[in-house]
Amino acid sequence: MIVGVIGSGTMGSGIAQVAATSGCEVKLFDTKQEALDRSKQALEKILSRLIEKGRIDQAEKTRIQGNISYVDSLKDLKDADLTIEAIIENLDIKKKVFSELETYVSENTIIASNTSSLSIASIASSLKKPERCIGIHFFNPAPLMKLVEVIPAVQTSTQVTDKVVSIIKDWKKIVALAKDTPGFIVNRVARPFYGEALRIYEEGLADVATIDWSLKTLGGFRMGPFELMDFIGNDINYTVTETVFKAFYYDPRYKPSFTQKRLSEAGYLGRKSGKGYYEYGENVIKQSPKEDKVLAQYIFDRVLVMLINEAADALFWNIASAEDIDIAMTKGVNYPKGLLTWADEKGMDWCVNMLDNLYNEYHEDRYRCSPILRKMVRENRTFFNKKLVADN
Ligand SMILES: NC(=O)c1ccc[n+]([C@@H]2O[C@H](COP(=O)([O-])OP(=O)(O)OC[C@H]3O[C@@H](n4cnc5c(N)ncnc54)[C@H](O)[C@@H]3O)[C@@H](O)[C@H]2O)c1
């Protein structure tokens, strides 16, 4: 199969590596020669490291590299069966590239976008045959992260969706099918991990080190929210939140935080700028958490229940199946447990009571409980745990 990848930056390079490893012939295109050179060098380094670690041998490295050609014209993608675009996150530019691409490729070529935040329907509308357009959303780094969200637009044909799901599975990835709505699954459901942590901090209930410590110790998250925001970059993380907030017609659940906006404006972007919520570099002593068990439990419960509410609401609105919502969070952002599984463990009563307590305290729409959680309580049900249902 011939795969065309448009844009050889972070994501395009990773996607090209995944497809080439699976035996596809890849044409990787970028408008900038430096970007193509950088991508080629980066792959050389990655594959050499895999040889050092004993994961692949020289022959495998040669095979993967031989499967990728670096091209400087969009026309060179003309024989592709599937193209995946990973260029700058700008709707007008993506649409322009898509309509030009359609003049070169065959009738049956599938034209996909790796966009994180734009609507697939709007991108598809730039094509004469929009039914061939679909979202294929990889996570960074693409070769390591198992999850791929596949997002059919209203225009997408079921044949195209089925074909793409089967290709991505052949690439040894786990597929979560998502509706074409802001943030798809992961970037929507993960919002409270940052948002509620920031809110707790802004209320002065705890400092960032204590909040991070609470979620890592009690929740088993690999990084606390502030460590993770510093890792992602406060500029990028803020922009995703703001985009989701606007796209949901200013639903207060997704309201961005002034704390993060100011850090971003100040250039305190996190690890990449040497300072964010924490300071980085040699001789920096990391803040220590206040190891107060009662406070830590409150912080963890509050963030967790907001995450559960978001996951439950995504199910309520048919964004994805319960299985896919849980897989998306464990395989796309390495959560220690799926959120709906977590809801089952905590109990539906616990979830609803916790949310109602928050709502009663603040009287903000942000804390409204998803109708599906109330329904589960009423009907004495769980999302997955059939044994519990049987015991009842
Ligand atoms: N970085 C992430 O974590 C991540 C994760 C999932 C999805 N995405 C999405 O993937 C896409 C790419 O993100 P990235 O982080 O790889 O960006 P990037 O800046 O690393 O790379 C973008 C590349 O596209 C090239 N480019 C720009 N305009 C072009 C055009 N008209 N034709 C061909 N090439 C062009 C640039 O030269 C650059 O090399 C975006 O839509 C982004 O939302 C990013």
The ligand as a MOL file (V3000), in Angstrom:
LIG
                    3D

  0  0  0     0  0            999 V3000
M  V30 BEGIN CTAB
M  V30 COUNTS 44 48 0 0 0
M  V30 BEGIN ATOM
M  V30 1 N 2.1320 17.7150 18.3570 0
M  V30 2 C 1.1790 16.9750 18.8850 0
M  V30 3 O 1.2530 16.5500 20.0430 0
M  V30 4 C -0.0180 16.5920 18.0510 0
M  V30 5 C -0.7680 15.4690 18.4240 0
M  V30 6 C -1.8450 15.0740 17.6140 0
M  V30 7 C -2.1780 15.8280 16.4960 0
M  V30 8 N -1.4400 16.9450 16.1740 0 CHG=1
M  V30 9 C -1.8260 17.6650 14.9450 0
M  V30 10 O -0.9220 17.2830 13.9100 0
M  V30 11 C -0.6970 18.3770 13.0150 0
M  V30 12 C 0.7840 18.6730 12.9340 0
M  V30 13 O 1.3050 18.9410 14.2190 0
M  V30 14 P 2.8880 18.8630 14.5270 0
M  V30 15 O 3.0200 19.0130 16.0000 0
M  V30 16 O 3.4840 17.6900 13.8460 0 CHG=-1
M  V30 17 O 3.3990 20.2070 13.8070 0
M  V30 18 P 4.8800 20.6070 13.3820 0
M  V30 19 O 4.9530 22.0630 13.4580 0
M  V30 20 O 5.8990 19.7920 14.1140 0
M  V30 21 O 4.9720 20.1470 11.8400 0
M  V30 22 C 4.1940 20.7080 10.8040 0
M  V30 23 C 4.9590 20.5340 9.4860 0
M  V30 24 O 4.0860 20.8820 8.4170 0
M  V30 25 C 4.8260 21.5900 7.4480 0
M  V30 26 N 3.8830 22.3820 6.6540 0
M  V30 27 C 3.2490 23.5200 6.9780 0
M  V30 28 N 2.4310 23.9090 5.9810 0
M  V30 29 C 2.5460 22.9720 5.0110 0
M  V30 30 C 1.9350 22.7810 3.7370 0
M  V30 31 N 1.0510 23.6550 3.2640 0
M  V30 32 N 2.2790 21.6770 3.0230 0
M  V30 33 C 3.1680 20.7860 3.5010 0
M  V30 34 N 3.7750 20.9110 4.6980 0
M  V30 35 C 3.4660 21.9980 5.4350 0
M  V30 36 C 5.8120 22.4220 8.2330 0
M  V30 37 O 6.9190 22.7910 7.4340 0
M  V30 38 C 6.1830 21.4580 9.3550 0
M  V30 39 O 7.3070 20.6730 9.0140 0
M  V30 40 C -1.5630 19.5260 13.5340 0
M  V30 41 O -2.7890 19.4930 12.8620 0
M  V30 42 C -1.7450 19.1780 15.0170 0
M  V30 43 O -2.9270 19.7040 15.5420 0
M  V30 44 C -0.3680 17.3290 16.9110 0
M  V30 END ATOM
M  V30 BEGIN BOND
M  V30 1 1 1 2
M  V30 2 2 2 3
M  V30 3 1 2 4
M  V30 4 1 4 5
M  V30 5 2 4 44
M  V30 6 2 5 6
M  V30 7 1 6 7
M  V30 8 2 7 8
M  V30 9 1 8 9
M  V30 10 1 8 44
M  V30 11 1 9 10
M  V30 12 1 9 42
M  V30 13 1 10 11
M  V30 14 1 11 12
M  V30 15 1 11 40
M  V30 16 1 12 13
M  V30 17 1 13 14
M  V30 18 2 14 15
M  V30 19 1 14 16
M  V30 20 1 14 17
M  V30 21 1 17 18
M  V30 22 2 18 19
M  V30 23 1 18 20
M  V30 24 1 18 21
M  V30 25 1 21 22
M  V30 26 1 22 23
M  V30 27 1 23 24
M  V30 28 1 23 38
M  V30 29 1 24 25
M  V30 30 1 25 26
M  V30 31 1 25 36
M  V30 32 1 26 27
M  V30 33 1 26 35
M  V30 34 2 27 28
M  V30 35 1 28 29
M  V30 36 1 29 30
M  V30 37 2 29 35
M  V30 38 1 30 31
M  V30 39 2 30 32
M  V30 40 1 32 33
M  V30 41 2 33 34
M  V30 42 1 34 35
M  V30 43 1 36 37
M  V30 44 1 36 38
M  V30 45 1 38 39
M  V30 46 1 40 41
M  V30 47 1 40 42
M  V30 48 1 42 43
M  V30 END BOND
M  V30 END CTAB
M  END
